[in-house]
Amino acid sequence: MAKLILDYVYDKEAAHPDRVYLTQPVGGGQVKDYTWGQVLGEARRMAAHLQSAGLSRGDRVAILSKNCAHFFIAELAIWIGGFTTVAIFPTEGADTVRYVLEHSEAKFLFVGKLDTWPQQAPGVPESIPCIAFPLAPPTKFATWDAVIAKTQPLTGRPARADDDLAMLIYTSGSTGQPKGVMHSFGRVSRASEGIVRGVKTDNEDRVLSYLPLAHVFERAYIECASFVGGGHIYFAESLDTFVADLKRARPTLFISVPRLWLKFQQGVFAKMPPKKLNMLLKIPFLGKKVAKKVLTGLGLDHVRLAGSGSAPIPAELIAWYRRLGLNLLEGYAMSEDFAYSHLSSVEINAPGYVGLPYPEVEVRISDEGEVLIKSPGQMVGYYKQPELTAESFTEDGFFRTGDKGQRRADG
């Protein structure tokens, strides 16, 4: 049988228990490292606690938190315990928090690192038991550390079935009520394997996790790709410390969104006018030194592969980063295919194009110009919306993206 994502995690626990996997800032410039052994140790204890709380197999367990080490650990605990994850965007207001918790029928909630918890708290029904992560704001809930200190871990390799639901990914709700996209362990595993092969992730890679983990982009390319392919994940402490966090990680892989790529560029221009920088970059030998200095100042001098997703990025912005020597590639994917769709490559990467379909992804353009995709990471469907699920697929199983596209003659 094909391996599932938890099999890869158990293999790492067995083969590299002392390898540092997660590095979490804890304030004042200090960090706390978690090895694979420690991550699984905590996850196994929390999984046992969830089972003892009277949850049934497949029940939904929610996470409301910014990116942090315990988001990863909690997700593993949920899976090992036999449950399904529901992640809520950490910036959502109380109404959306309540909607997602009630719509998903979540039976348990982890409250983590948050900036606006007092405004969000009214959205959490009194009936839902909660546990606070180590970096959570003050709450009346039991704390993560206290729970695992008194709980014996689950042992062995608790397995999940290929068609068990791993997670519900709720869309951001920017175009109406959030939809719950259902993903099974089998499809999450196949998509994550494909991303690891495409990006060539390995244990030597360093990554900074800061885009919302409730969103499919970060969940697939950072969290789930590291479960399969390994690597060292660093977290950002806050917006104010972002540059310092980035320089601490010195990432080899870095994904971002167009807004931040533009902000980085504007930060460079604030220190050196574009005209002067362009002139310096044209000078032989000196140009390379200047480009290296710019990337070092951004904390991106070790990046071997950079990606942009979630919205179109201006072609001229990609071209500007490439002049600095940054291998910035654009991709195209969505929640409904677990971000396993298209990615530019080192060979095929024209700015303004999204590259080639990943292996085993089938794509065609309808007569109306709509992009239709069949991906190994295809969703099971929309939670509690069978009519919408049926409408979203063609008779032969292609997902109707709603996006207009063209394919060049070379693919």
C-alpha positions in Angstrom: 0.0 0.0 0.0 1.1 3.6 -0.7 2.5 5.4 2.3 0.3 8.0 4.0 1.6 11.3 5.5 1.7 9.9 9.1 3.9 7.0 7.9 6.6 9.6 6.8 6.3 11.3 10.2 6.7 8.1 12.2 9.7 7.2 10.0 11.4 10.5 10.9 10.6 10.0 14.6 12.4 6.6 14.4 15.3 7.6 12.2 16.1 11.1 13.5 14.6 11.6 17.0 17.3 14.1 17.9 17.3 16.2 14.7 15.9 19.7 15.3 12.7 20.1 13.3 11.0 23.2 14.7 12.4 26.5 16.0 10.0 28.8 17.8 10.8 32.4 19.0 9.6 32.8 22.6 10.2 36.5 23.0 13.2 38.7 23.7 15.2 37.2 20.8 15.1 33.8 22.5 14.0 30.6 20.7 13.0 27.1 21.7 14.0 24.1 19.5 11.8 21.0 19.1 13.4 17.8 17.8 11.4 15.1 15.9 11.4 13.0 19.0 10.0 15.9 21.1 7.4 16.8 18.5 6.0 13.3 18.4 6.3 12.9 22.1 4.0 15.9 22.7 1.7 14.9 19.8 1.3 11.4 21.2 0.4 12.6 24.6 -2.1 15.1 23.3 -3.6 12.5 21.0 -4.2 10.3 24.1 -5.8 13.2 25.9 -8.2 13.9 22.9 -9.2 10.2 22.9 -9.9 10.4 26.7 -12.1 13.4 26.2 -14.8 11.3 24.7 -14.4 12.2 21.0 -15.4 9.7 18.3 -13.2 8.7 15.4 -13.4 11.3 12.7 -14.6 14.1 15.0 -13.5 17.6 14.0 -10.9 19.4 16.2 -10.3 23.0 15.5 -7.2 25.2 15.8 -7.4 29.0 16.1 -3.8 30.2 16.1 -1.1 32.1 14.2 1.8 30.0 12.9 3.8 28.4 15.7 5.4 25.1 16.5 2.3 23.9 18.4 0.1 24.3 15.3 2.2 21.5 13.7 2.3 19.4 16.9 -1.5 19.8 17.4 -2.3 18.8 13.9 -0.2 15.6 14.3 -2.0 15.0 17.6 -5.4 15.3 16.0 -4.4 12.9 13.2 -2.7 10.3 15.5 -5.8 10.4 17.8 -8.1 9.5 14.8 -9.6 13.0 14.2 -10.0 15.7 11.5 -8.4 19.2 11.7 -10.3 22.4 11.2 -8.0 25.4 11.1 -9.5 28.9 11.5 -7.8 32.0 10.1 -6.2 33.8 13.2 -7.5 37.2 12.0 -11.2 36.2 11.8 -13.8 38.0 13.8 -16.1 36.4 16.4 -18.9 35.8 13.9 -16.8 33.8 11.5 -15.1 31.9 14.3 -18.5 30.8 15.5 -19.7 30.0 12.0 -16.7 27.7 11.3 -16.9 26.0 14.7 -20.7 25.4 14.3 -20.7 24.5 10.6 -17.8 22.0 11.0 -19.4 20.6 14.2 -16.0 20.9 16.0 -15.9 19.1 19.3 -12.7 20.6 20.6 -10.6 23.8 20.1 -6.9 24.6 20.5 -6.4 28.3 21.1 -2.9 29.5 20.2 -0.9 32.6 19.4 -3.3 35.4 18.6 -3.4 39.2 18.4 -7.1 39.9 18.9 -8.3 37.1 21.2 -10.6 39.3 23.4 -12.6 40.2 20.2 -12.6 36.6 19.0 -13.5 34.9 22.3 -17.2 35.6 22.1 -17.3 33.5 19.0 -16.4 30.3 20.9 -19.4 28.5 22.3 -19.2 27.7 26.0 -19.9 24.0 25.2 -16.6 23.5 23.3 -13.7 22.3 25.5 -10.5 24.3 24.8 -6.8 24.0 25.4 -4.4 26.9 25.3 -1.0 26.6 23.4 2.1 27.7 25.3 2.1 31.1 23.4 -1.6 31.7 23.7 -2.9 34.9 25.3 -4.2 34.6 28.9 -7.3 32.4 29.0 -9.2 30.3 31.6 -8.5 27.1 29.6 -6.3 24.2 30.6 -2.8 24.7 29.2 -1.1 22.4 26.7 2.0 21.9 29.0 -0.2 20.9 32.0 -2.2 18.4 29.9 0.8 16.6 28.4 2.6 16.5 31.7 0.0 14.3 33.2 -0.9 12.2 30.1 0.7 8.9 28.9 1.5 8.9 25.2 -0.1 6.7 22.6 2.5 4.2 21.4 3.2 2.4 18.1 2.1 3.8 14.7 -1.6 4.6 14.9 -2.8 4.5 11.3 -5.4 6.4 9.3 -7.2 5.1 6.2 -6.6 6.5 2.8 -10.2 7.9 2.6 -10.3 9.2 6.2 -10.7 13.0 6.3 -7.5 14.6 7.3 -8.7 18.2 7.3 -11.4 20.7 6.4 -9.8 23.8 4.8 -12.2 26.7 5.1 -11.9 29.3 2.3 -11.3 32.8 3.6 -14.8 33.9 3.0 -13.8 36.9 0.9 -16.4 35.9 -1.7 -19.2 35.0 0.7 -19.7 32.5 3.5 -16.5 30.3 4.0 -16.8 26.9 2.3 -15.3 23.8 4.0 -13.1 21.9 1.5 -12.7 18.3 2.5 -9.3 16.6 2.0 -8.6 12.9 2.7 -5.3 11.4 3.9 -4.7 9.7 0.6 -5.0 12.9 -1.4 -3.1 15.1 1.0 -0.3 12.5 1.0 -0.1 12.2 -2.8 -0.1 16.0 -3.2 2.5 16.5 -0.5 4.8 13.8 -2.1 4.4 15.6 -5.5 5.3 19.0 -4.0 8.4 17.5 -2.3 9.5 15.9 -5.6 8.8 19.1 -7.6 10.6 21.4 -5.1 13.2 18.7 -4.2 12.8 19.3 -0.4 15.2 17.5 1.9 16.4 17.5 5.5 19.0 20.2 4.8 16.4 22.8 3.8 15.5 25.7 6.0 12.1 27.4 5.8 10.4 30.3 7.6 6.7 29.6 8.3 4.7 32.9 8.4 1.8 32.8 5.8 -1.4 31.7 7.5 -1.4 27.9 8.1 -5.2 28.0 7.8 -4.6 28.7 4.1 -3.8 25.8 1.7 -0.6 27.4 0.3 1.3 27.4 3.6 -0.3 24.1 4.8 0.8 22.2 1.7 4.1 23.7 0.8 5.5 24.2 4.3 3.8 22.0 6.9 2.8 18.9 4.9 5.8 19.1 2.6 8.0 19.0 5.7 6.1 16.1 7.2 7.0 14.2 4.0 10.3 15.6 2.9 11.8 16.9 6.2 13.7 20.2 6.7 14.1 22.7 9.5 11.1 24.9 10.1 11.5 28.3 11.7 8.6 30.6 12.8 8.2 34.4 12.8 7.6 36.1 16.1 5.8 39.2 14.9 5.6 41.7 12.1 8.1 43.9 14.0 10.7 41.1 14.2 10.1 39.7 10.7 13.4 40.7 9.2 15.3 39.4 12.3 13.3 36.1 12.1 14.1 35.8 8.4 17.8 36.4 9.0 17.8 33.8 11.8 16.3 31.2 9.5 18.4 32.1 6.4 15.9 30.0 4.4 16.8 27.9 1.5 13.2 27.7 0.4 10.9 30.8 0.7 7.3 31.2 -0.4 5.4 34.5 -0.3 2.6 36.5 -1.8 2.9 39.4 -4.3 2.1 42.0 -1.7 5.2 41.0 0.4 7.5 40.6 -2.6 6.5 44.2 -3.5 7.1 45.4 0.1 10.6 43.9 0.1 11.3 45.7 -3.2 10.0 49.0 -1.7 12.3 48.5 1.3 15.3 48.2 -0.9 14.3 51.3 -2.9 14.0 53.2 0.3 17.7 52.6 0.9 18.8 53.0 -2.7 16.9 54.7 -5.5 15.9 52.3 -8.3 18.0 54.3 -10.9 21.2 54.0 -8.9 20.6 50.3 -8.2 19.9 49.5 -11.8 23.1 51.3 -12.8 25.2 49.4 -10.3 23.7 46.0 -11.3 24.8 46.6 -14.9 28.5 47.0 -13.9 30.5 43.7 -14.4 31.7 42.1 -11.2 30.3 44.9 -9.0 26.8 44.1 -10.1 27.0 40.6 -8.6 28.3 42.0 -5.3 25.6 44.5 -5.1 22.9 41.9 -5.8 24.3 39.6 -3.2 24.3 42.5 -0.6 20.7 43.3 -1.4 19.6 39.7 -0.9 21.7 39.4 2.3 20.0 42.5 3.6 16.6 40.8 3.0 17.7 37.5 4.6 17.3 35.8 1.3 20.9 35.2 0.3 20.7 31.4 0.9 17.4 30.9 -1.0 17.7 28.3 -3.8 14.0 28.4 -4.7 11.5 31.2 -4.1 7.8 30.9 -4.9 5.0 33.4 -5.3 1.3 32.3 -5.1 -2.2 33.1 -4.0 -2.6 36.1 -6.4 -1.0 37.2 -9.7 2.4 38.8 -9.4 3.5 41.5 -11.9 5.9 40.0 -14.5 8.3 43.0 -14.0 8.6 42.3 -10.3 9.7 38.7 -11.0 12.2 40.0 -13.6 13.6 42.4 -11.0 14.2 39.6 -8.4 15.8 37.5 -11.1 18.3 40.3 -11.8 19.3 40.0 -8.2 19.9 36.3 -8.7 16.8 35.1 -6.8 15.2 32.1 -8.5 11.6 33.4 -8.1 9.0 31.1 -9.6 5.2 31.6 -10.0 2.7 28.9 -9.5 -1.1 28.4 -9.6 -3.3 26.2 -7.4 -6.2 26.4 -5.0 -7.7 25.0 -1.9 -9.7 22.5 -3.9 -6.6 20.7 -5.3 -4.5 21.0 -2.1 -2.2 23.4 -3.9 -1.0 20.7 -6.3 -1.6 22.1 -9.7 1.0 24.3 -11.6 4.5 25.5 -10.9 7.1 27.2 -13.0 10.5 25.4 -13.2 14.1 26.5 -13.6 13.8 25.7 -17.3 10.3 27.0 -18.0 9.6 30.2 -16.0 8.6 33.1 -18.2 7.4 36.0 -16.0 3.6 36.2 -16.2 3.1 32.5 -16.7 2.3 29.9 -14.1 4.5 27.1 -15.5 3.6 23.5 -16.2 1.1 21.2 -14.6 2.7 19.0 -11.9 3.1 15.3 -12.8 -0.3 13.5 -12.9 -2.2 16.7 -13.0 -4.5 16.8 -16.0 -5.6 20.2 -17.4 -7.8 21.3 -20.2 -9.4 24.6 -21.3 -13.1 24.5 -21.9 -14.8 25.9 -24.9 -15.6 29.0 -22.8 -12.0 29.4 -21.8 -12.3 28.0 -18.2 -9.4 26.1 -16.7 -10.5 22.6 -15.8 -8.2 20.5 -13.5 -8.0 16.9 -12.4 -5.3 16.6 -9.6 -4.1 13.8 -7.3 -4.8 16.4 -4.5 -8.4 16.9 -5.6 -10.8 17.6 -2.7 -13.3 15.0 -1.6 -15.9 17.8 -1.9 -17.4 20.7 0.0 -18.5 19.8 3.5 -22.4 19.7 3.8 -22.7 21.1 0.3 -23.3 18.1 -2.0 -25.1 20.2 -4.6 -22.2 22.6 -4.9 -19.8 19.7 -5.0 -21.7 18.2 -7.9 -21.9 21.5 -9.8 -18.1 22.0 -9.4 -17.1 19.0 -11.5 -17.5 18.0 -15.1 -19.0 14.6 -15.9 -15.5 13.1 -16.3 -14.2 14.4 -13.0 -12.4 17.7 -13.8 -12.8 20.5 -11.3 -14.3 23.7 -12.7 -11.9 26.4 -11.3 -13.9 29.4 -12.4 -10.7 30.9 -13.7 -10.1 31.9 -17.3 -6.9 30.6 -18.8 -4.8 30.1 -22.0 -2.2 27.5 -22.7 0.8 28.3 -24.8 1.7 25.9 -27.7 4.7 24.5 -25.7 2.4 23.5 -22.8 
